[in-house]
Amino acid sequence: MPIVPDTKNWTFVLEAPCPECLFDASRVAFREVPDLVRTTARAFAERLQEPGADDRPDDSTWSPLEYGAHVRDVFRVFEGRLALMLAEDAPRFANWDQDATAVEDDYGSQDPRVVARELVASAESVADAFAAVDVSQLDRAGSRSDGSVFTVETLALYFVHDPIHHLSDVSPR
């Protein structure tokens, strides 16, 4: 059974804690984002080394492997968005259909060890990119095609919620 696409507008996490993973952007400083990314990526990579990382818990939920491949790609997409915001005035981000990417790249059949290595490498790269941002650049803006506007600072907080949230998705309850 295919996964039902997620159509929720997750930008609400900039205004209120996430009721699912309890991430609270109001408690995270911009300068904490690189360390949060690195820590989350290492924990994700460890989860991908466990037996059954490619098993879905049910027909409507991604496996840890699929979530890991998604998070790896989130790191790559947001590094590109950050670079665009720093290079251009008020850029509009290209659409990214994460569900189509999951199908096209067949997340579920990728090698968990390879995904773990790529996830950590992508995390290091995007963490370094956010760490290199000068305080004078925090208010630079960019937007999605749906009209959601981000500053570099709010993009970082919105972005870091994703890997943290998905790590909670694949962690034992």
Salt bridges, closest charged atoms under 4 A:
GLU20 OE2 - LYS8 NZ 3.09
GLU20 OE1 - HIS165 NE2 3.26
ASP24 OD2 - ARG27 NE 3.47
ASP35 OD1 - ARG38 NH1 3.84
GLU50 OE1 - ARG47 NH1 3.03
GLU66 OE2 - ARG56 NH2 2.75
ASP73 OD1 - ARG72 NE 2.95
ASP73 OD1 - ARG76 NH1 3.54
ASP89 OD1 - ARG140 NH2 3.14
ASP111 OD2 - ARG113 NH2 3.01
GLU118 OE1 - ARG72 NH1 2.80
GLU124 OE1 - ARG38 NE 3.01
ASP128 OD1 - ARG38 NH2 2.41
ASP146 OD2 - ARG144 NH2 2.70
ASP162 OD2 - HIS70 NE2 3.36
ASP162 OD1 - HIS166 NE2 3.53
ASP169 OD1 - HIS165 NE2 3.87
ASP169 OD2 - HIS166 ND1 2.80
